[in-house]
Amino acid sequence: MTTTTISSKYQVVIPKDVREKLHLKSGQKMTAVVKGGLLYFIPEKPLEAFRGFLKGMDAKDLREDKER
């Protein structure tokens, strides 16, 4: 676990090991979410990054139109 500090301008530096592990780039947008007293920064990804992530999914047990 890596520790960082909030600056006087409320800026936080993301440590190099974390940036490399998550493949973060300079200027990349992140969403800040507060839940249960914790702060989460979620990197935004372009829609193209999700292309094909359901490839090979078994649709056998999906609901039919009559069940909707």
N, CA, C and O atoms as CSV, one atom per row, in Angstrom:
chain,resi,resn,atom,element,x,y,z
A,1,MET,N,N,0.850,-1.172,0.000
A,1,MET,CA,C,0.000,0.000,0.000
A,1,MET,C,C,0.893,1.232,0.000
A,1,MET,O,O,1.875,1.316,0.738
A,2,THR,N,N,0.524,2.185,-0.850
A,2,THR,CA,C,1.307,3.402,-0.997
A,2,THR,C,C,0.545,4.571,-0.380
A,2,THR,O,O,-0.679,4.649,-0.486
A,3,THR,N,N,1.272,5.472,0.260
A,3,THR,CA,C,0.668,6.638,0.904
A,3,THR,C,C,1.018,7.886,0.119
A,3,THR,O,O,2.125,8.007,-0.406
A,4,THR,N,N,0.072,8.819,0.036
A,4,THR,CA,C,0.308,10.102,-0.606
A,4,THR,C,C,-0.267,11.207,0.271
A,4,THR,O,O,-0.998,10.929,1.221
A,5,THR,N,N,0.058,12.454,-0.042
A,5,THR,CA,C,-0.346,13.586,0.785
A,5,THR,C,C,-1.181,14.564,-0.038
A,5,THR,O,O,-0.938,14.738,-1.233
A,6,ILE,N,N,-2.155,15.197,0.591
A,6,ILE,CA,C,-2.943,16.238,-0.056
A,6,ILE,C,C,-2.176,17.552,0.090
A,6,ILE,O,O,-1.770,17.919,1.192
A,7,SER,N,N,-1.979,18.264,-1.034
A,7,SER,CA,C,-1.233,19.524,-1.006
A,7,SER,C,C,-2.112,20.648,-0.468
A,7,SER,O,O,-3.300,20.447,-0.216
A,8,SER,N,N,-1.527,21.832,-0.293
A,8,SER,CA,C,-2.284,22.991,0.189
A,8,SER,C,C,-3.341,23.429,-0.826
A,8,SER,O,O,-4.286,24.133,-0.471
A,9,LYS,N,N,-3.185,23.016,-2.090
A,9,LYS,CA,C,-4.169,23.311,-3.144
A,9,LYS,C,C,-5.136,22.137,-3.336
A,9,LYS,O,O,-5.856,22.080,-4.333
A,10,TYR,N,N,-5.150,21.216,-2.396
A,10,TYR,CA,C,-6.012,20.023,-2.420
A,10,TYR,C,C,-5.726,19.126,-3.620
A,10,TYR,O,O,-6.639,18.501,-4.161
A,11,GLN,N,N,-4.485,19.062,-4.031
A,11,GLN,CA,C,-4.078,18.183,-5.118
A,11,GLN,C,C,-3.435,16.936,-4.526
A,11,GLN,O,O,-2.795,16.987,-3.476
A,12,VAL,N,N,-3.621,15.799,-5.229
A,12,VAL,CA,C,-3.051,14.534,-4.785
A,12,VAL,C,C,-2.217,13.972,-5.928
A,12,VAL,O,O,-2.661,13.938,-7.076
A,13,VAL,N,N,-1.001,13.529,-5.603
A,13,VAL,CA,C,-0.147,12.893,-6.597
A,13,VAL,C,C,-0.383,11.391,-6.526
A,13,VAL,O,O,-0.294,10.786,-5.458
A,14,ILE,N,N,-0.686,10.795,-7.681
A,14,ILE,CA,C,-0.863,9.342,-7.740
A,14,ILE,C,C,0.527,8.733,-7.882
A,14,ILE,O,O,1.234,9.037,-8.842
A,15,PRO,N,N,0.930,7.883,-6.947
A,15,PRO,CA,C,2.275,7.316,-6.986
A,15,PRO,C,C,2.555,6.554,-8.294
A,15,PRO,O,O,1.648,5.988,-8.903
A,16,LYS,N,N,3.816,6.553,-8.704
A,16,LYS,CA,C,4.230,5.960,-9.979
A,16,LYS,C,C,3.827,4.497,-10.088
A,16,LYS,O,O,3.357,4.076,-11.145
A,17,ASP,N,N,3.996,3.704,-9.026
A,17,ASP,CA,C,3.662,2.281,-9.112
A,17,ASP,C,C,2.169,2.065,-9.375
A,17,ASP,O,O,1.787,1.124,-10.070
A,18,VAL,N,N,1.331,2.938,-8.818
A,18,VAL,CA,C,-0.117,2.841,-9.040
A,18,VAL,C,C,-0.453,3.263,-10.468
A,18,VAL,O,O,-1.253,2.606,-11.135
A,19,ARG,N,N,0.154,4.362,-10.946
A,19,ARG,CA,C,-0.079,4.823,-12.323
A,19,ARG,C,C,0.287,3.754,-13.334
A,19,ARG,O,O,-0.440,3.531,-14.301
A,20,GLU,N,N,1.410,3.097,-13.112
A,20,GLU,CA,C,1.857,2.051,-14.045
A,20,GLU,C,C,0.943,0.831,-14.002
A,20,GLU,O,O,0.632,0.253,-15.043
A,21,LYS,N,N,0.513,0.439,-12.810
A,21,LYS,CA,C,-0.344,-0.741,-12.663
A,21,LYS,C,C,-1.692,-0.531,-13.346
A,21,LYS,O,O,-2.239,-1.460,-13.942
A,22,LEU,N,N,-2.238,0.706,-13.260
A,22,LEU,CA,C,-3.552,1.005,-13.833
A,22,LEU,C,C,-3.469,1.615,-15.232
A,22,LEU,O,O,-4.496,1.929,-15.835
A,23,HIS,N,N,-2.252,1.784,-15.748
A,23,HIS,CA,C,-2.019,2.361,-17.089
A,23,HIS,C,C,-2.665,3.739,-17.215
A,23,HIS,O,O,-3.313,4.036,-18.218
A,24,LEU,N,N,-2.486,4.580,-16.190
A,24,LEU,CA,C,-3.047,5.928,-16.206
A,24,LEU,C,C,-2.152,6.838,-17.029
A,24,LEU,O,O,-0.929,6.697,-17.029
A,25,LYS,N,N,-2.786,7.782,-17.737
A,25,LYS,CA,C,-2.059,8.724,-18.584
A,25,LYS,C,C,-2.332,10.148,-18.103
A,25,LYS,O,O,-3.356,10.414,-17.474
A,26,SER,N,N,-1.421,11.044,-18.400
A,26,SER,CA,C,-1.575,12.444,-18.052
A,26,SER,C,C,-2.794,13.011,-18.781
A,26,SER,O,O,-2.967,12.771,-19.975
A,27,GLY,N,N,-3.631,13.753,-18.077
A,27,GLY,CA,C,-4.822,14.345,-18.662
A,27,GLY,C,C,-6.035,13.433,-18.680
A,27,GLY,O,O,-7.120,13.862,-19.073
A,28,GLN,N,N,-5.874,12.186,-18.262
A,28,GLN,CA,C,-6.992,11.243,-18.240
A,28,GLN,C,C,-8.006,11.674,-17.189
A,28,GLN,O,O,-7.629,12.104,-16.099
A,29,LYS,N,N,-9.291,11.561,-17.514
A,29,LYS,CA,C,-10.357,11.936,-16.598
A,29,LYS,C,C,-10.612,10.811,-15.593
A,29,LYS,O,O,-10.473,9.629,-15.909
A,30,MET,N,N,-10.989,11.210,-14.371
A,30,MET,CA,C,-11.329,10.258,-13.326
A,30,MET,C,C,-12.611,10.730,-12.655
A,30,MET,O,O,-12.853,11.932,-12.538
A,31,THR,N,N,-13.423,9.787,-12.220
A,31,THR,CA,C,-14.645,10.096,-11.493
A,31,THR,C,C,-14.381,9.896,-10.008
A,31,THR,O,O,-13.859,8.858,-9.604
A,32,ALA,N,N,-14.741,10.889,-9.190
A,32,ALA,CA,C,-14.575,10.790,-7.737
A,32,ALA,C,C,-15.901,10.344,-7.130
A,32,ALA,O,O,-16.941,10.958,-7.369
A,33,VAL,N,N,-15.855,9.267,-6.338
A,33,VAL,CA,C,-17.048,8.715,-5.701
A,33,VAL,C,C,-16.774,8.595,-4.207
A,33,VAL,O,O,-15.749,8.049,-3.797
A,34,VAL,N,N,-17.705,9.114,-3.389
A,34,VAL,CA,C,-17.601,8.979,-1.940
A,34,VAL,C,C,-18.658,7.980,-1.502
A,34,VAL,O,O,-19.844,8.149,-1.786
A,35,LYS,N,N,-18.217,6.933,-0.808
A,35,LYS,CA,C,-19.140,5.892,-0.359
A,35,LYS,C,C,-18.648,5.338,0.973
A,35,LYS,O,O,-17.509,4.882,1.086
A,36,GLY,N,N,-19.507,5.381,1.966
A,36,GLY,CA,C,-19.157,4.828,3.269
A,36,GLY,C,C,-17.941,5.475,3.896
A,36,GLY,O,O,-17.165,4.801,4.572
A,37,GLY,N,N,-17.759,6.773,3.686
A,37,GLY,CA,C,-16.626,7.479,4.268
A,37,GLY,C,C,-15.318,7.268,3.527
A,37,GLY,O,O,-14.271,7.715,3.996
A,38,LEU,N,N,-15.349,6.597,2.378
A,38,LEU,CA,C,-14.152,6.362,1.567
A,38,LEU,C,C,-14.253,7.125,0.265
A,38,LEU,O,O,-15.350,7.339,-0.251
A,39,LEU,N,N,-13.113,7.538,-0.269
A,39,LEU,CA,C,-13.054,8.256,-1.533
A,39,LEU,C,C,-12.443,7.332,-2.580
A,39,LEU,O,O,-11.343,6.812,-2.394
A,40,TYR,N,N,-13.164,7.131,-3.681
A,40,TYR,CA,C,-12.689,6.288,-4.775
A,40,TYR,C,C,-12.484,7.158,-6.008
A,40,TYR,O,O,-13.342,7.978,-6.335
A,41,PHE,N,N,-11.362,6.991,-6.692
A,41,PHE,CA,C,-11.129,7.623,-7.981
A,41,PHE,C,C,-11.193,6.532,-9.029
A,41,PHE,O,O,-10.391,5.598,-9.018
A,42,ILE,N,N,-12.150,6.654,-9.932
A,42,ILE,CA,C,-12.362,5.630,-10.951
A,42,ILE,C,C,-11.951,6.199,-12.302
A,42,ILE,O,O,-12.552,7.167,-12.768
A,43,PRO,N,N,-10.931,5.613,-12.947
A,43,PRO,CA,C,-10.513,6.119,-14.259
A,43,PRO,C,C,-11.604,5.900,-15.300
A,43,PRO,O,O,-12.181,4.816,-15.390
A,44,GLU,N,N,-11.881,6.940,-16.087
A,44,GLU,CA,C,-12.842,6.810,-17.171
A,44,GLU,C,C,-12.149,6.163,-18.368
A,44,GLU,O,O,-10.991,6.456,-18.667
A,45,LYS,N,N,-12.871,5.288,-19.039
A,45,LYS,CA,C,-12.333,4.612,-20.217
A,45,LYS,C,C,-13.213,4.947,-21.412
A,45,LYS,O,O,-14.426,5.095,-21.262
A,46,PRO,N,N,-12.619,5.070,-22.604
A,46,PRO,CA,C,-13.441,5.309,-23.792
A,46,PRO,C,C,-14.274,4.072,-24.119
A,46,PRO,O,O,-13.899,2.954,-23.766
A,47,LEU,N,N,-15.396,4.274,-24.789
A,47,LEU,CA,C,-16.274,3.153,-25.130
A,47,LEU,C,C,-15.557,2.084,-25.947
A,47,LEU,O,O,-15.890,0.903,-25.850
A,48,GLU,N,N,-14.584,2.483,-26.742
A,48,GLU,CA,C,-13.849,1.518,-27.556
A,48,GLU,C,C,-13.123,0.479,-26.700
A,48,GLU,O,O,-12.860,-0.631,-27.162
A,49,ALA,N,N,-12.797,0.834,-25.456
A,49,ALA,CA,C,-12.093,-0.092,-24.568
A,49,ALA,C,C,-12.972,-1.281,-24.177
A,49,ALA,O,O,-12.456,-2.317,-23.758
A,50,PHE,N,N,-14.300,-1.142,-24.309
A,50,PHE,CA,C,-15.216,-2.204,-23.923
A,50,PHE,C,C,-15.625,-3.087,-25.101
A,50,PHE,O,O,-16.362,-4.055,-24.917
A,51,ARG,N,N,-15.157,-2.765,-26.303
A,51,ARG,CA,C,-15.514,-3.545,-27.479
A,51,ARG,C,C,-15.035,-4.988,-27.318
A,51,ARG,O,O,-13.852,-5.241,-27.090
A,52,GLY,N,N,-15.972,-5.927,-27.440
A,52,GLY,CA,C,-15.636,-7.343,-27.407
A,52,GLY,C,C,-15.512,-7.955,-26.024
A,52,GLY,O,O,-15.143,-9.125,-25.924
A,53,PHE,N,N,-15.801,-7.224,-24.945
A,53,PHE,CA,C,-15.606,-7.810,-23.619
A,53,PHE,C,C,-16.648,-8.876,-23.292
A,53,PHE,O,O,-16.468,-9.629,-22.335
A,54,LEU,N,N,-17.735,-8.959,-24.063
A,54,LEU,CA,C,-18.734,-10.007,-23.863
A,54,LEU,C,C,-18.584,-11.149,-24.864
A,54,LEU,O,O,-19.421,-12.051,-24.907
A,55,LYS,N,N,-17.540,-11.114,-25.653
A,55,LYS,CA,C,-17.321,-12.135,-26.664
A,55,LYS,C,C,-17.253,-13.516,-26.004
A,55,LYS,O,O,-16.529,-13.722,-25.030
A,56,GLY,N,N,-18.019,-14.448,-26.554
A,56,GLY,CA,C,-18.018,-15.804,-26.030
A,56,GLY,C,C,-18.970,-16.010,-24.868
A,56,GLY,O,O,-18.992,-17.088,-24.275
A,57,MET,N,N,-19.762,-14.993,-24.529
A,57,MET,CA,C,-20.700,-15.108,-23.420
A,57,MET,C,C,-21.815,-16.090,-23.765
A,57,MET,O,O,-22.317,-16.088,-24.888
A,58,ASP,N,N,-22.198,-16.916,-22.821
A,58,ASP,CA,C,-23.282,-17.872,-23.012
A,58,ASP,C,C,-24.603,-17.164,-22.739
A,58,ASP,O,O,-24.853,-16.725,-21.617
A,59,ALA,N,N,-25.450,-17.051,-23.763
A,59,ALA,CA,C,-26.721,-16.346,-23.637
A,59,ALA,C,C,-27.873,-17.305,-23.348
A,59,ALA,O,O,-29.038,-16.917,-23.437
A,60,LYS,N,N,-27.560,-18.538,-23.006
A,60,LYS,CA,C,-28.579,-19.564,-22.799
A,60,LYS,C,C,-29.542,-19.217,-21.667
A,60,LYS,O,O,-30.741,-19.465,-21.799
A,61,ASP,N,N,-29.072,-18.667,-20.586
A,61,ASP,CA,C,-29.914,-18.419,-19.421
A,61,ASP,C,C,-30.444,-16.991,-19.336
A,61,ASP,O,O,-30.931,-16.578,-18.283
A,62,LEU,N,N,-30.359,-16.235,-20.420
A,62,LEU,CA,C,-30.885,-14.881,-20.404
A,62,LEU,C,C,-32.403,-14.884,-20.470
A,62,LEU,O,O,-33.003,-15.828,-20.985
A,63,ARG,N,N,-33.019,-13.848,-19.959
A,63,ARG,CA,C,-34.486,-13.762,-19.960
A,63,ARG,C,C,-35.019,-13.673,-21.388
A,63,ARG,O,O,-34.360,-13.150,-22.287
A,64,GLU,N,N,-36.188,-14.179,-21.565
A,64,GLU,CA,C,-36.886,-14.061,-22.852
A,64,GLU,C,C,-37.743,-12.803,-22.821
A,64,GLU,O,O,-37.990,-12.250,-21.749
A,65,ASP,N,N,-38.200,-12.345,-23.983
A,65,ASP,CA,C,-39.039,-11.144,-24.057
A,65,ASP,C,C,-40.320,-11.287,-23.234
A,65,ASP,O,O,-40.795,-10.303,-22.666
A,66,LYS,N,N,-40.879,-12.477,-23.162
A,66,LYS,CA,C,-42.128,-12.659,-22.433
A,66,LYS,C,C,-41.938,-12.485,-20.925
A,66,LYS,O,O,-42.922,-12.265,-20.219
A,67,GLU,N,N,-40.714,-12.574,-20.409
A,67,GLU,CA,C,-40.454,-12.439,-18.973
A,67,GLU,C,C,-40.200,-10.990,-18.580
A,67,GLU,O,O,-40.089,-10.695,-17.390
A,68,ARG,N,N,-40.108,-10.103,-19.517
A,68,ARG,CA,C,-39.785,-8.700,-19.217
A,68,ARG,C,C,-40.981,-7.935,-18.776
A,68,ARG,O,O,-40.880,-6.743,-18.486
